[in-house]
């Protein structure tokens, strides 16, 4: 198992990976475990840096470990990964695309273990409300504003 702490403007990211795929990318309050990076985690760190430098990073080709997920959840995460920077989709749109109810899509995104890599912040309510973000609604709004501005750069 490999891990790496990645500092960002919104806090520390803790990433965990195997040789082949990312297993977890989480926003954390403080560092805890020692770094033990591999090439994949170093590449993630480079891309996170590009993302926060407003260089349009999409993370789309980074491999994710989906071993514990059912096919509809995998389809949802992959569909969300394809939402372009600076754009949003509704929970209803994403659910319909993946055979889930809007509520199920929201629940799956709320527990998504791949912060930024699966840009759950880009999925909002059909009426424009942001919706939840695992208790970080202010962060969701900040990321959406940042991405809108990044797209204009």
N, C-alpha and C positions, 0 to 999 in steps of 0.2 A: 504494500500500500504506500502511495506517495501523497504528500500534502504540501501546500504552500499558502502562506499568508500574503495577500496582495493589498497594499494600501490604495484607497481610492478617495475621491472627494466626499463620498457619502458614507465612508466607514471602511473597516477591514473586511475583505472577502477571504473566506477560508475555502480552499479548493482541495478536493481529494480525487485521486485517479488511480487507475490500474495502468499497466503498460499501454493498453489499447484505448481507453475511454475515460471521460470524466464521470465520476460517480456523484459528486456533490459540489456545488458552488453556493455558499451561504454568506449572507451579511452577518457579521458578528460584532459585538461590542468591544471585545478585546482579544488579543492573541493568547493562545493557550498551548497548543501542541507545537513541537519544534518543526521547522521546515524540513522536508525531505522531498525536494522537487525532482521531476523527471522532465524529459523534453516536452511532453504534452502540457504540463503545468507551466513551464517557462513560456511556451507559445501562448497559452491562455493569458498569462500576465502581460505579455507584449500586446496582445489584442485588447485587453482591458485598458491598458495605457492609451492605445490608439482611440478607443471608444471615448474616453474622457478628455482626449485632446481634440474632440470633434472631427475625427478623421473617418467617420462613417463605418466603423467596424460592425459586421453583422454576426459573427461567430457561427455562421451557418454550417461550415464544414468541419467544425470540431466534433469528434465522435462522443456520443453520450452512452452511458451504460444503462440500458433500459431493461435489464434482466428481470427486475421485480415488478414491471408494469404490465397492465393488460393492453391489448392492441388499440382500444379506443383512446386510452390515455396517451399512448405513444403517438397515435395519429394527431391528437390535439397538440401535443408539445411540438411535433414537427410542423404542423400548420402554423402555430404561433411563431416559430422560428422564421417563417417565410414572410411575416408581416414586415413591410419595408420600414426603415428608420423614418420617424416623423409621421407615421400613419397609425391609425387605430382601427380595430374591428370590434364588433359587439360580442358579448358572451353568446347571444343567440346565433349570430353568424358562425362563430367557431363551433358551437355545439352542433348545429345542423350539419356542418361540414364533416363532423366526426361521429355522428350518431349519438350525441349526448344532449340532454336538456341544457338550457342556459345555466341552471343552478348546478348541474353536475360539472359543466365546463368551469364554472367559477370555483367550485370546490377543488377540482383537480389543479387549477392554477394556484390556488391559495397554498397548496402543499408542495408545489413544484420545487424540487431540490436543485434547480439549475439557474440561480439568480443571474440576470443579464443574458446568459447564454440562450435561455428560453425567455424572451422579453415579455413576460406576463403583464408588465405595465402597459402594454399596447392594447390590452383587451379591456373594454369599458362597457357600461350599460348602453343599450340602444338609444336611450334618451339623452346621452351625453354625460351622465353622472359617472364619476370615475370608478366607483365600487371599491371593494376592499382590496387590500394588498398585504394580507397577513399582519394587520395592525400597523402598517406603515403607509397610510393613505397620503400623508404629506410627502413622503419619498416618491410615491407613484406620480404625484403632480409635478414634483421637481424633475424627475426623469423625463416625463413627457414634454415639459417646457425645454429642458436641455436638448432633447432630441429634435424638437421643432427648430430650435435655434441652430443646431448642428447641421441640419439639412440645408439651411440657408447659407452656411459658410462656404 
